[in-house]
Amino acid sequence: MPDREKTVFDLGPDSPLTPAVRAFRGTLLLAQRLRYLMDERLRADGLTTQQAALLTAVRALDRPALTEAAAALGTTHQNAAQLVAVLERKGMLRTEPDPDDRRRRRLVPTEEGARYWRDRDAGDEDAVAAWFGALAPDELATLNELVERTLTGLPRRD
């Protein structure tokens, strides 16, 4: 970690911060850097990390309502709606009426969106692996466990 980040965010082993505040700042900085790196990878295709995350959630949730997709991303209904509008314009997502409740709309990936992800996955996985290359396999497993346990303990926006 560059000295500037240690100074600005008060990180590192000599930090006077409480362990929880230090963990929060470090995690926030890590998340911002990872998002920037993925945004760089996706920029040539006109996508952002948030848009990619919404497409991932739509595929995993199988035709979710907008509210369900927003909850999965931990974002607001309004922010998710903006992401959907952009992805519809790009032809990567469409909305359909819910057959059980015509007032609700379901999010559906398009074939173009599915094809895009099939062509990207291997390169993205290699890049993400490189970003975590400073960690040994057992350290990466520990990081995964700690992140998942922390996420489980946080309040949710369901």
C-alpha positions, 0 to 999 in steps of 0.5 A, spaced: 500 500 500 502 506 498 505 511 503 500 516 501 494 511 502 497 509 509 497 517 511 490 519 508 486 513 511 490 512 517 492 505 515 497 500 516 500 496 523 501 503 526 494 506 525 491 509 532 484 507 529 480 502 532 481 495 529 473 496 526 474 503 523 481 501 520 478 495 517 472 499 514 477 504 511 481 498 508 475 495 506 472 501 503 479 503 499 479 496 497 472 496 494 473 503 491 480 500 487 477 494 485 471 497 482 475 502 478 479 496 475 473 493 473 470 499 470 477 500 466 476 493 463 469 494 462 469 501 459 471 499 452 464 495 452 461 501 454 459 498 461 460 500 468 461 495 474 454 497 477 451 495 470 455 488 470 453 487 477 445 488 475 446 483 469 449 478 474 444 479 479 438 478 473 441 472 471 442 469 478 435 471 480 431 469 474 427 474 472 427 478 478 422 484 479 426 491 480 425 491 487 429 484 488 434 486 483 435 493 487 436 489 494 441 484 491 445 489 489 444 493 496 442 499 492 436 504 492 430 502 487 431 509 483 439 507 482 437 500 480 432 503 475 437 508 472 441 502 471 436 498 468 434 504 463 441 504 461 442 497 460 435 497 456 438 502 451 444 498 450 440 492 448 443 487 454 436 487 458 429 488 457 423 488 462 416 484 461 410 485 465 409 480 470 404 475 468 402 474 476 401 482 477 401 486 471 403 492 475 410 489 476 415 489 471 420 483 470 427 484 468 430 479 463 437 478 460 437 479 452 440 474 448 445 479 446 447 480 453 448 473 455 452 472 449 457 478 451 458 475 458 459 468 455 465 471 451 468 475 457 468 471 463 475 467 462 479 474 461 475 477 467 476 471 471 484 471 470 484 479 471 481 478 478 485 472 480 491 477 478 488 483 483 488 478 488 495 475 487 498 478 493 495 473 497 496 465 498 491 460 496 489 459 504 489 467 505 484 468 499 480 462 502 480 466 509 479 473 506 473 469 503 470 467 509 471 473 513 468 477 508 462 472 507 461 472 515 461 480 515 456 480 510 452 476 514 452 480 520 450 486 516 443 489 516 440 488 509 435 493 505 430 487 503 
